[in-house]
């Protein structure tokens, strides 16, 4: 794997998420399936309000409370991720360790798979006295402007 890839393909399928729910003893209600299906089909980070609105726009009747309860249950069980941002919580379909880059202009968040060089990890361990078991990076920046003809 390269040191840096976007959405590196290590995440699981929607069916695997359903199976994870079953393994955890979680009931796969119609509402829970709708929430999971939307997260996988959108492939981005969404607020509970976004999820509620998108489902209802698609004719999938679901209440605010049901959306919030299902998101909390899925996040608490480790089936989905939750990002706490100043603007509120955002939910994503991935649950594996990964990093994020946030656009400072649009607020868009992209998933990244980042492997730090072993030498850097060793240096951090030596400086801090901690043994690093996992890590995620929160990066922010602006898209490089493309220039014609150069």
C-alpha positions in Angstrom: 0.0 0.0 0.0 1.3 3.5 -0.7 1.9 5.8 2.3 -1.1 7.9 1.4 -4.3 6.8 -0.4 -7.8 8.2 -0.5 -10.4 5.7 0.6 -7.9 2.8 0.3 -10.5 0.1 -0.1 -9.9 -1.6 3.2 -13.4 -0.7 4.4 -16.2 -3.2 4.4 -19.3 -3.6 2.3 -22.8 -2.7 3.4 -23.6 -6.4 3.7 -20.6 -6.8 6.0 -21.9 -3.9 8.1 -25.3 -5.8 8.3 -23.4 -8.9 9.4 -21.5 -6.9 12.0 -24.8 -5.7 13.4 -26.1 -9.3 13.6 -22.9 -10.5 15.2 -23.3 -7.8 17.8 -26.9 -8.8 18.5 -28.3 -5.6 17.0 -31.7 -5.8 15.4 -31.7 -4.8 11.8 -34.9 -2.8 11.7 -36.2 -1.2 8.5 -35.0 2.2 9.9 -31.5 0.9 10.8 -31.1 -0.6 7.3 -32.3 2.7 5.7 -29.7 4.7 7.7 -26.9 2.3 6.9 -27.9 2.1 3.2 -27.8 5.9 2.9 -24.4 6.2 4.5 -23.0 3.6 2.1 -24.7 5.1 -1.0 -23.6 8.6 -0.2 -20.0 7.7 0.8 -19.5 10.9 2.6 -19.9 12.4 6.1 -23.4 13.5 6.9 -25.2 15.1 9.8 -28.2 13.5 11.4 -30.3 16.3 9.8 -28.8 15.5 6.4 -29.6 11.8 6.8 -33.2 12.6 7.9 -33.8 15.0 5.0 -32.2 12.7 2.3 -34.2 9.7 3.4 -37.5 11.6 3.4 -36.7 13.2 0.1 -36.3 9.7 -1.3 -39.7 8.7 0.1 -38.3 6.7 3.0 -40.4 7.9 5.9 -38.4 8.1 9.1 -38.6 10.4 12.1 -35.9 12.6 13.5 -35.8 10.6 16.8 -35.4 7.3 14.9 -32.5 8.7 12.9 -30.7 10.0 16.0 -31.3 6.8 18.0 -30.0 4.6 15.2 -26.9 6.7 14.6 -26.1 6.6 18.3 -26.6 2.9 18.5 -24.5 2.2 15.4 -21.7 4.5 16.5 -21.6 3.2 20.0 -21.4 -0.4 18.7 -18.5 0.7 16.4 -20.4 0.0 13.2 -20.0 3.6 11.9 -17.8 6.5 12.7 -18.8 9.8 14.3 -16.8 13.0 13.9 -17.3 15.8 16.4 -17.0 19.1 14.6 -17.8 22.7 15.7 -20.8 22.6 13.5 -22.1 19.3 15.0 -21.6 15.6 14.6 -21.0 14.0 11.3 -21.4 10.3 10.6 -19.6 8.2 8.1 -19.8 4.6 6.9 -16.2 3.6 7.7 -15.3 2.2 11.0 -11.6 1.2 10.4 -8.8 3.4 11.6 -8.3 6.2 9.0 -7.5 9.9 8.7 -9.4 12.9 7.4 -8.6 16.0 5.4 -11.0 18.9 5.6 -11.3 21.7 3.0 -11.0 25.0 4.7 -13.1 26.7 2.1 -16.0 24.2 1.6 -15.8 22.2 4.8 -15.8 19.0 2.8 -14.2 16.0 4.5 -12.4 13.2 2.7 -11.2 9.9 4.2 -7.5 9.2 3.8 -5.5 6.1 4.5 -2.1 7.3 5.8 0.9 5.3 6.8 3.5 7.2 8.6 7.1 6.2 8.1 8.3 3.7 10.8 11.2 6.0 11.6 8.8 8.9 12.5 6.7 6.6 14.7 9.8 5.4 16.5 10.9 9.0 17.0 7.5 10.0 18.5 7.6 6.9 20.8 11.1 7.9 22.0 10.1 11.5 22.6 6.9 10.7 24.4 7.6 7.4 26.1 4.4 5.9 24.6 4.1 2.8 22.4 1.9 3.9 19.5 -0.7 1.3 18.8 -2.9 3.2 16.3 -3.2 6.8 15.0 -5.4 9.0 12.9 -4.5 12.4 11.4 -6.8 15.4 11.1 -5.5 17.5 8.2 -6.9 20.7 6.8 -6.1 22.7 3.8 -7.3 24.2 0.5 -7.4 22.5 -2.9 -4.4 23.4 -5.1 -5.6 25.6 -7.9 -5.2 24.1 -11.3 -3.5 26.3 -13.8 -4.0 25.9 -17.5 -1.1 25.0 -19.7 1.6 24.7 -17.0 
